[in-house]
Amino acid sequence: MNSRAQYNPAVRVRKDRADREAIVGALRDRLKRGDKSLIGNKGYRKFLKTAGKRFEIDEEKVRREARFDGLWVLQSDAELTAADTALKYKELWMVESMFRALKSVLETRPVYHQCDETICGHVFCSFLALVLLKELQGRMKSRPGGRGEPVEWEYLKRDLDALEETTVNNAGRTFVIRSRPRGNAAKALQAAGVSLGPTVRFCE
């Protein structure tokens, strides 16, 4: 399925219908062979009802489920419009995504602090790092020549870590040689407005 088809309502309706029919079809087949193991399967369980000591397909539940083919359903007891409910849910997803980034990309955990103040400081610095990373990625994405996609942090960190300075003493003089920024490092420095200065500089 191409990317445009994923957002086609008609395609989504057909997929939801096919998925449900596949589940119900498999359920009918399993019921013929015994129903003891079915109740533990969430996909099967929502289409079942008790019939004495056995289970059978609840046709009314199947028909009710069909009403939601192709629809994205959110249930909330908050006094919000449908659009606001969807927006709040999206914001929740973004928060969860940020927590995953903190734990994996920025390696916030493990936390070795024991005092509340130092733990709060640790988490605050992690969130600050995430904000700065998002800002940098946004600038790199919007800069002339940007590809429209954020640079992976691991690649960016690798290229930034490759920047080195070497101090050389020769004939009574000291000078510093800097390596050339490569790949994403040069783009990040340009997006952040950072100038590295000359490649070779003499020390007084």
C-alpha positions in Angstrom: 0.0 0.0 0.0 1.5 3.4 -0.9 1.5 6.3 1.4 -1.4 8.1 -0.2 -3.6 5.0 0.1 -3.1 4.9 3.9 -5.0 8.1 4.2 -7.8 7.1 1.8 -11.1 6.7 3.8 -12.4 4.1 1.3 -9.3 2.0 1.6 -9.5 2.2 5.4 -13.1 1.1 5.4 -12.2 -1.9 3.3 -9.3 -2.8 5.5 -11.3 -2.6 8.7 -14.1 -4.7 7.2 -11.6 -7.3 5.9 -9.8 -7.5 9.3 -13.1 -8.0 11.2 -14.4 -10.6 8.7 -11.1 -12.5 9.1 -11.4 -12.5 12.9 -15.0 -13.6 12.8 -14.3 -16.2 10.2 -11.5 -17.7 12.2 -13.7 -17.5 15.3 -16.5 -19.5 13.7 -13.9 -22.1 12.8 -12.5 -22.3 16.3 -15.9 -22.6 17.9 -16.5 -25.7 16.0 -13.4 -27.3 17.6 -14.0 -26.0 21.2 -14.3 -22.6 22.9 -12.2 -22.9 26.1 -9.2 -21.1 24.8 -11.0 -18.3 23.0 -11.9 -16.1 25.9 -8.2 -15.2 26.5 -7.9 -13.8 23.0 -8.9 -10.1 23.0 -9.5 -10.1 19.3 -12.0 -12.9 19.6 -13.4 -12.0 23.0 -15.2 -8.8 21.9 -17.3 -10.8 19.5 -18.3 -13.5 21.9 -21.3 -14.0 24.3 -22.1 -16.7 26.7 -24.7 -19.3 25.8 -25.2 -21.5 28.8 -21.8 -23.1 29.5 -20.5 -22.3 26.1 -19.6 -19.3 24.0 -21.1 -18.2 20.7 -20.6 -15.3 18.3 -22.6 -12.2 19.3 -23.9 -11.1 15.9 -25.2 -7.8 17.4 -21.6 -6.9 18.5 -20.4 -7.7 15.0 -23.0 -5.3 13.5 -22.1 -2.6 16.0 -18.4 -2.9 15.2 -19.1 -2.5 11.5 -20.4 1.0 12.1 -16.9 2.2 12.9 -15.2 0.9 9.8 -12.8 3.5 8.5 -13.3 5.7 11.6 -10.9 6.8 14.4 -12.9 6.6 17.6 -11.9 8.4 20.8 -14.0 8.2 24.0 -13.7 10.9 26.7 -15.8 12.2 29.5 -14.3 15.7 29.1 -16.5 18.5 27.9 -14.6 19.1 24.7 -15.5 19.2 21.0 -14.5 16.3 18.8 -11.7 18.5 17.2 -10.4 19.5 20.7 -10.5 15.9 21.9 -8.5 14.7 18.9 -6.0 17.6 19.5 -5.5 16.7 23.2 -5.0 13.0 22.3 -2.4 14.1 19.7 -0.7 16.2 22.4 -0.6 13.2 24.7 1.0 11.1 22.0 3.6 13.8 21.6 4.4 13.8 25.3 4.8 10.0 25.3 7.1 10.3 22.3 9.2 12.8 24.1 9.5 10.5 27.1 10.7 7.7 24.8 13.2 10.1 23.3 14.5 11.1 26.8 15.0 7.4 27.8 16.5 6.2 24.5 18.0 9.0 22.5 19.3 11.2 25.4 19.9 8.3 27.7 18.2 10.0 30.7 18.1 6.7 32.6 19.5 5.3 34.8 19.2 8.0 37.5 21.7 7.6 40.3 20.6 10.6 42.4 18.9 10.1 45.8 17.8 13.6 46.8 14.6 15.1 45.3 16.4 18.3 44.3 19.1 16.5 42.3 16.6 14.1 40.6 14.5 17.1 39.6 17.6 18.8 38.3 18.6 15.7 36.3 15.1 15.5 34.7 15.0 19.2 34.0 18.4 19.1 32.2 17.2 16.2 30.2 14.1 18.1 29.1 16.2 21.1 28.4 18.5 19.0 26.2 15.5 17.7 24.3 14.1 21.2 23.7 17.5 22.3 22.4 17.8 19.2 20.2 14.3 19.8 18.8 15.2 23.5 18.1 18.4 22.5 16.4 16.6 19.9 14.2 14.0 22.4 13.3 16.6 24.9 12.2 18.4 22.3 10.2 15.2 21.2 8.6 14.2 24.8 7.6 17.6 26.0 6.4 18.2 26.4 2.7 19.1 23.0 1.3 17.5 21.2 4.2 15.8 17.9 3.1 12.7 18.4 5.2 13.4 15.6 7.6 15.1 15.8 11.0 18.6 14.5 11.2 19.0 11.4 13.4 20.6 12.3 16.7 23.1 9.4 16.6 24.4 10.5 13.2 24.6 14.2 14.3 26.4 13.3 17.6 28.9 11.1 15.7 29.8 13.9 13.3 30.0 16.5 16.2 32.2 14.1 18.2 34.6 13.9 15.2 35.5 17.5 15.6 38.9 17.7 17.2 41.6 20.2 18.0 45.3 19.4 18.2 47.9 21.6 20.0 51.3 21.6 18.3 54.5 23.1 19.8 57.2 23.8 17.1 60.2 26.1 17.1 59.1 27.8 20.3 55.6 28.6 18.9 52.3 27.0 19.8 49.4 26.7 17.4 46.2 24.8 17.3 44.9 22.8 14.4 41.2 22.0 14.1 39.7 19.2 12.0 37.2 20.1 9.4 33.5 19.6 10.4 32.0 16.7 8.4 28.6 15.8 7.3 25.8 16.8 9.6 28.2 18.7 12.0 28.8 21.5 9.4 25.0 21.8 8.8 24.3 21.9 12.6 26.9 24.6 13.2 25.6 26.7 10.4 22.0 26.3 11.5 22.9 27.3 15.1 24.9 30.3 13.9 28.2 29.1 15.3 31.5 30.1 13.6 34.5 27.9 14.3 37.1 30.4 13.2 40.2 29.5 11.2 41.4 25.9 10.9 44.8 26.9 12.2 45.3 29.5 14.9 48.5 30.6 16.7 48.5 31.0 20.4 50.2 34.0 22.0 
